[in-house]
Amino acid sequence: MKMPPILTTCGRVGRMVSLVGLLLLTSTYVSGQAAATDDVDKAIGFLSQIDPAKVKPADEESVAKKIDAAWQTIAKAGAAGRTRLKEEMAKPGQSDYLKLNLAALLWTTSGLDDAEVIAEVWRSTKLDAQSNYVFYPAFQAAAKQDARALPMLRVVLGDQNFGIYVVLHALEVKWPLTEEFIWGSYGPRGVPELLAVLKNSHSSGEVQSAMLLLTEAQSIDALPLIRQMARTSEGQTKGIAIHALGVFGDPQDYDVLITGLHSKDPLEAFWYADALYEFEDLRAVPEMIPLLNSPDAKLSREVFAGLTHLLTSQSLDALIRYTQSARGDRKAEVEEYLQSELGEYKLTLAEYSRKSPQDKIATIESMRRQREANRFDLPKNQKGLTHEELLKAAEEWKKSHHMKLPSSEMILNARQLLAAATADDIPLLLEAKAAVLARLSDECLYEVKTLNAVIQRVGRSRYRKEVGITVKAEAR
């Protein structure tokens, strides 16, 4: 599954921001020897004077260390220090940066016991004033999979502006990946809460994030609500709902998506082209081909992606014709794809072009089936996991945070998982995903992508005969 074609950007990433993020991820401040009241006041006074916009790059590491020292002083004061934090955050006129700073410290000292207090502070601030002070507490709270974390998770659900940069992995985390890491870490327990958001929330940000998460979780209960939003919503909410219909791939939604593809609005047509890519029904190919020549570059590129994914002789011939009229980089891009795709199956463009129409159909159908089999079907001589082995392995993944078998260092692929997994295993797969996400790295996202693909396919098996690319999607 592709990520939805809707993203926002993060702000500048500085050394101080990165160090503070690392401290939040690796440190817990506990009460020790009581700190003097005036020491706590001095520490809070120092924190209140920080304006991150005025900190020079050369001073960032030094300031981060001073922040850490101030936090330790306040933490040593124990309950009295926590009381002072709450009093300071409640004062009118405090900067968003200071409130987020103090709330992050409160998290490290009292955790879920003060989750509601922290959430209340977050509700009164712009979370991207210092995203590290929000993301890491929310991420850690979610990983505990305790209902007390929900007030914190609910606040971040509606915010698409905050994001972080994980220096150790050179990973930029911005919406919707922020929600993937945070709510994904909460596991299947989050599904009922997200459904409630979809039903009752008036926040477009919350609804959009909830839709994406519920779609990845293959929550069949969300589908009627998503259909309604695809019909009645506007803007980005409508676009995400249409994308979700494609990912679910319920045969009853095909006609709606094809009708929408012919919208006179290029943006709407783009949404439906994206959904048809996800839907994986080859009947869409002739409907998409004319839009390859759309003057709207975004729509044309999405149709190109769709035709390469929904590979038929008709789509390939359309791309060959397109190279005859395209110019510049666009022409080069399509030609490179054609050479690469055909070359993978030991075939040149000239050899393909000399084939009869029937031979072309047979050749491309064989290529497409082989491509899909390489992704999702075990070789005949390879033994897959039994269901019992899958259940046992998943328990190990929760401890190791890696999708490996005890007998191997290799990460399991979708083919191996699909040999054993069923729709009833979706909660278990979501638990495994939560464990993998705990690594907070670019590497873990490859395993998340695999799990999402498996969840999509076993989820589709409840209502669709062929769960992948098919000549015609039919109801089970």
N, C-alpha and C positions, 0 to 999 in steps of 0.2 A: 504494500500500500504506500502510495506517495503521501508525503505530508501535504496538508491543504495548501493551496497557493496563496496564503495570506500570512504575512510575517511583519513584525515590527523590529526596530533596532534598539540596541543598548547604547548607553553613553560611553564616555571615555573611561578606559580602565587604567588606573594608576597603581603604583607600587604600594601605596598605603592601603588602597581598597583591597588589593590582592592579599596582603599580609593579614589584614583584619579578617578576610574570608577564611584564610587558613587557620587563624586562631579560633574562630567560631567552630570550624569543622573538627578541630582536634582537641579543644580544651573544655574542661568543665571547672568552674570556680566554685569551691566549697568553703563553708564557714570554717575558720580556724581560730587563732588567737584574736580576741576582740580588738578591732581597730578603734582608735580614739575618735570621738565625734568630730573634732576639728580636722582630723585627717580625712574623714569621709567628706566633710564639707569642701576641703581643698580639692579632693579628687573630682567631686561633682563640678566644682568651680572650673577646674581645668577642662573637663569635658564640655562644659557649656560655652567655652570660649572658642572651640574649634569651628572653623569655617573651612570645609574641605576644598572649596573653590579657591581659597587663598593659600593653601599649603603648596609650597614649591616642590617640584619633583625631587630635588636634592634632599629635602627634609622629610619626605614621606615615610621612609623606614624608621626614622627617629620618632616621628609623631606616633606611628603605629605602636612602637614599643612603650611610649608613654601612656597611650590608651590602655594597653595591657596592664601596665603598672597601676593605673587608676582603678581599673576593674578589680584587680586583686585586692586593693585596699578596701574597696566597698564590699567585696565578697567576704572579707575577713570579719566584717562587722556583723555578719549573720542576719538575724531577723531585723535588727535595727537598721542595717544597711538596706535591706529590701523595703522596709517601710519608707526610708528616705528616698529611694528610687521612685516609689509610687507617688509620694508627695511631689517630687520634682516634676514628674511627667504630667501631673494634674495641674500644674501652675499654668495660668493663661500666658500666651505670648511666647511659649517655648518654640524653638525652631524644630522643623521636622527632623533634621539630622540628629539633634540632641535626643528627642523623644525615641527615635528608632535605636539610637546608641544605648540608651538606658533600658529600653525594652529588651534588647538583645542580651544585655548583662543580666536582667531579671530572668531571662530564659535559662542562662547558664547556671544560675544559682538555685532556682526553684522549679524549673521545668514545667510539667503539665499542671502542677498545682496552681500556677498563675497564668494558665493559657488564656482564660477569658480576659484578664487584665491586659495581657499583651495584645490580644485581638482588638480590644477597645482602643488601645493606643494606635494600632495600625489603621483602624477605621478613620482616625482623625488626621492622618498624614498622607503625603504622597510617598508611596513605597519606594519609588525610584530615587528619592533623596539620598538614600544609601541602601542599595539593593542587597548587599551582603548581610546587613543587619536584619533583613526579612527572610531572604531565601534560606539561609542555613538553619535558623531556628524552625522555620516551617518544614524544611526537609527532614530535620532530626525529629520533630514532633510527629510527622507522618509515619516515619519508620517505626515508631512505637506501636502503631496500629491500635491506639486507644481512643475511645470516643471523646475523651476530654480534649483531644487535639483539634476537633472539628471547628471550633470558633476561629482558630488561626488559619486553618485550611480554607475555610469559607471566605475569609477576607482576600487571600491571594488568588482565589478562583476568578474573581472579577477584574483583576488587574493585568493588563497586557503590556505595561510599560517597564516594569522592573525586570532586571536580568543580571546575570553574573558572568564573570570570566574565570574559569578554573585554570589557574596558571600551570599546575602540575601536568595537565593534559592538553593545554592549549585549546580548551573547549569553551566556546561562547554559548551560553544558555540563555535563550530569550523565548518569549511566547511563540508557539504553544509548548515548547520544550520545558519551560519552567513548570507547567502544570503536569507534564508527563513525569518529571522527576518527583514532584511533590505528591500529587494525588496517586500516581502509579505506585509510590512507596507505601501508600496506605493500604493497597491491595484491594481485594474484592469487597471488603467492608465499606468501601466508599461508594459502591454502586447505588444503594438505596438513597444515600444523601444526594447524589448527583441527579437521580431521577426526581427527587423532590424539588431540586433547583429548576430542572427543566419544566416541571409542572407549575411552579409557583413564583419563580423569580421574575422581577421586572427589570433586572439589570442585564443589558445586552452582553456585557463582558462575561458575566457568570453563565449565561445561557450558551454562549458560543463555546466556552471552555468545556462546559458539561457535555455538550453535544459531541465534541471531539473525543472526550474520554469515554463516554458511553458507547460510541461507535467502535472504538478500539476494543472495548470490552465485549462487543457483540451483545449488548443488552437489548434483547428482543422487545422488552417492555418500553423502550425508548422510541421504537420505530414509528408507532402511530403519531406521537408528538412531533417527531422530526418531519414526518410527511406534512403535518399541518403547518409547520414553520416554513417548509419549502414552498407551500402555497401562499401563505399570508404574510410572511416577514419581508423585510426590506434590507438592502445593503449587505454587509458582511454576514449577518445572521442568516439571511437567505442563501448566500453562497456556501456557507458551511453546511447548512441543512441539505442542499443539493449534493454537495460532495459526500455527505454521509449516506444518502440514498444509493450512491454509486458503490460505496464500500460495502454496505449491507448486501446489495445485489439481489434483492427480492424480485423475482420475475414480474410481480404485479406492478412494479414501478418503471418497467422499461418504456412503456408508451409515453409516460409523463416526461421522461428524460429525452426521448427522441423529439417530442413536440417542442420542448424547451430549446433544443439545439438550433431550431430554426428561428429563434428570437431575433428581432431586428436590432436589439441592443447588443453590441459586441461583448460587453462584460457579461451579460446573462448567458449568451451563447458560449462564452469561455467557461462559465461555471458548469454548464451542461456537458460540454466536451470533456472537461476534467472528470465529471461523474461517469460518463460513458467509458472512459479509460478504465476506471475502477470497476465498473459493472461487468466488463468482460463478456460481452455478447457480440459475436461477429456480424450480426445483422446491422450493427451501427456503421460498419465500414462505408458502404455506399452513401449513407447520409452525411458522413463526415468529410468525404473527399472534396466536395465543392468548396468547403471552407478552408482548405489548404491554401487557396489563393485569396483569402480575405485580406483586405488592406490593413486590417488591425493585426499588428505583429504579434501581440500576445495571444490572440485567438489562433492565428496561423501556427504558432509554435506548439500550442496545446494539441491542435489537430495532428501535427506532425508526430508528436509523442504518442497520441492515440493510435495512429496508423502503424507505427513501428511496434506497438504493444499488441494490437489486434491484427496480427500478421496474416494476410491472405495474399493470393496472387493479385487480387484487385487492388489492395492497398499498396503492394510493392510496385505494380505498374503505374499507379497514380504518382508515386514518389519519383519514378523514373521520368515520367512526363513532366513533373514539376521541375526537375533539374534542367530541362530544356528552355524554361522561361525564367527561372530564378537567376539572380545576379549576386556577385560578390561573395561575402561570407556565408550567406544563406545557401547559395548553390554548393559551396564547398562543404558545408555541414551535411547536407543531404547526400552528396556524393560519397563522403567519407563513411556515413552510416551504411549505405548500400554495399560498398566494397567490404566493410567490416562484417556485416551480417551474412552476406553470401560467402565471404571468405572463410568464415567459421565452419562452413559446411562444404569446404573444398570446391566452391563454385564461383566462377567469375561472372561479372555482369553481362559480358558478351555471350557466354555459354547459356546463361538464363534466358537472354533475349531471343536466342535461336530456338528455344523450345516451343512446342505447340501449346495452344491454350490449355488443353487437358493435362499435358505434362507439367506446365507451370503450376496448375492447381495442385496436382499430386505432390510436386516437389516442395512447394511452400507449406502445404499441410503437414508433410513429413517433418520439415524444419521446425514448424511451430510445436508440433507434438514432442519432438525431441527436446526442444528448449524447455518446455514445461516439465517434461519428465525429469530433466536434469535438476530442476529446482525442487520438485515435489514428490517424485516417485523413487522408491528404492530400486537399485538394480536387481535383476532376478536372482543373482547369485549371492545377494547380501541379505543377511537375516536382520530383521528389524527388532525393536524393543517389544517385549510383551507389555500388556497393560500393567501387570504387577511390577515389572522392572521400571516402568515409567513412574509409578507411584513411589517406589523406593528411591529412585534417583531424584525426584523432586524434593523429597525430604532432605537429601544431601545438599541440593542446590540452595536451600534456605539457609544452611549453615555456612557453605563455602562461598556463596554469592557468585558462583560460576556454573555454567550449564555443561558440566563435564560428567562423564562416568568415572567411577573409581579406578577402572582399569585403563583409562586413557587420559591423555592431556589435551586431546582434541575437543573443541566445542561441538556439541551436538547440532546438527542442521535440521532444517524443516522436514526433510524426507524421513529422518529417523524418528522425529516426534510424531509425524502424521501416521506412521505405521502403528502407533499405539493409542494416540489421543482420540477422544470423542468429545462431543458437545458437553457431556456431563463433566468433563475435566476442565472446563473454562475457569472456574474458580481456582483450581489448583494451578493452572498456568498463570493466572494473575498473581497468585502468591509467589510463584517462581520469578515472575517479572519484577515484583517488588524487591525480592532479594537481590536480583541482578542490578537493579537501579541503585542499590546502596553503594555501589562502587563509584558512582558519580564521575564517570570517565567517558571519553569518546569510544573506547573499546567496548564498554558494556552496551552501547547503543546498537552494535551489530547483533548482539544476542536479543535485545529488545525487539529489533526489526524481525528477527526470526520468530519470536514468540507471537508478535502481532499478526504475522502472516498465518501462523498455525491457528491462532484463535479465530481469525477471519474465516478460514476454510472449514474448520469444524463447526463454527457457528452457522455458516451458510448451509451446512449439511442438514440442518433442521427443516429447511423450507425450500431447498433447491437441489435438483438431481445432480447436475454437474457444477461443482463448486468453483472451478476455474474458468479459463477461456473456453467458450463453447459456441457451437453454431447457433444455438437458440437456448436461452435460459428458460428452463421449465420448472414449474412447481413440483415439489416432492409429494 
